[in-house]
Amino acid sequence: MPRLSRTERRQYERNYFWLFGRFRIYAEENGLKLLDDDLFYLADMLDKIPRDLHKTMMRDYVAKWVMLLGECESATQAQNLGRRAANLWLANQVEKEALEEC
């Protein structure tokens, strides 16, 4: 990881603690079974978009995942289906944001 300025370091720490703290609780209250790898992926994605979009994107991310929880008989399959859909959606949103910045 490149050396971060003091401001960048504080922002990174805020995002990290928010994801592993409040967001994780919110997601689990909504039925998501988050893995640590999910949170690391989300941290990486959030680093690529403006901070003012983070909460909106994460709320919509949870909504995409939850939408698919009842689609499978197996709870594990439902979690994986929701995870995949939410991750693909988020990757597309981040890509759109990057294109808009150009």
C-alpha positions in Angstrom: 0.0 0.0 0.0 1.4 3.5 -0.9 2.2 5.9 1.9 -0.9 7.9 2.8 -1.2 11.5 3.8 -2.6 12.2 7.3 -5.9 13.2 5.8 -6.1 10.1 3.5 -5.2 7.9 6.4 -8.0 9.3 8.6 -10.5 8.8 5.8 -9.3 5.2 5.2 -9.6 4.5 9.0 -13.1 6.1 9.1 -14.3 4.0 6.2 -12.7 0.8 7.6 -14.2 1.3 11.1 -17.6 2.3 9.7 -17.7 -0.8 7.4 -16.6 -3.3 10.1 -18.8 -1.6 12.8 -22.0 0.2 11.9 -22.5 -1.1 8.4 -21.8 -4.7 9.4 -24.5 -4.5 12.1 -27.0 -2.8 9.7 -26.3 -5.5 7.1 -26.7 -8.4 9.5 -29.9 -6.9 10.9 -31.2 -7.1 7.4 -30.3 -10.7 7.0 -26.9 -10.6 5.2 -24.2 -13.0 6.3 -21.2 -10.9 5.6 -17.7 -12.4 5.4 -14.6 -10.4 6.2 -13.7 -10.7 2.5 -17.0 -9.0 1.6 -16.0 -6.0 3.8 -12.5 -5.8 2.3 -14.1 -5.8 -1.2 -16.5 -3.1 -0.1 -13.7 -1.0 1.3 -11.8 -1.3 -2.0 -14.9 -0.3 -4.0 -15.7 2.7 -1.7 -12.1 4.0 -2.2 -13.0 4.5 -5.8 -16.1 6.7 -5.4 -16.7 10.0 -3.7 -17.3 9.8 0.1 -20.7 11.5 -0.1 -22.0 8.5 -2.1 -20.9 5.8 0.4 -24.0 5.5 2.6 -26.4 5.6 -0.4 -24.4 2.9 -2.3 -24.2 0.7 0.8 -27.9 1.0 1.5 -28.7 0.1 -2.1 -26.1 -2.7 -1.9 -28.0 -4.3 1.1 -31.3 -3.8 -0.8 -30.0 -5.7 -3.8 -28.7 -8.6 -1.7 -31.9 -8.8 0.4 -34.1 -8.9 -2.7 -32.7 -12.3 -3.6 -32.7 -13.9 -0.1 -36.0 -15.6 -0.6 -35.3 -16.9 -4.1 -33.6 -20.2 -3.1 -34.6 -23.1 -0.9 -31.1 -23.3 0.6 -30.1 -20.4 2.9 -26.5 -20.7 1.8 -27.5 -20.5 -1.9 -29.7 -17.5 -1.2 -26.8 -15.7 0.5 -24.4 -16.5 -2.3 -26.9 -15.4 -5.0 -27.6 -12.2 -3.1 -23.9 -11.6 -2.6 -23.1 -12.1 -6.2 -25.9 -9.8 -7.4 -25.0 -7.0 -4.9 -21.3 -7.2 -5.8 -21.9 -7.1 -9.5 -24.3 -4.1 -9.1 -21.7 -2.3 -7.0 -18.9 -2.9 -9.5 -21.1 -1.5 -12.2 -22.0 1.6 -10.1 -18.4 2.2 -9.4 -17.5 1.9 -13.0 -20.2 4.4 -14.0 -18.9 6.9 -11.4 -15.4 6.5 -12.8 -16.7 7.1 -16.4 -18.6 10.2 -15.2 -15.4 11.7 -13.7 -13.6 11.4 -17.1 
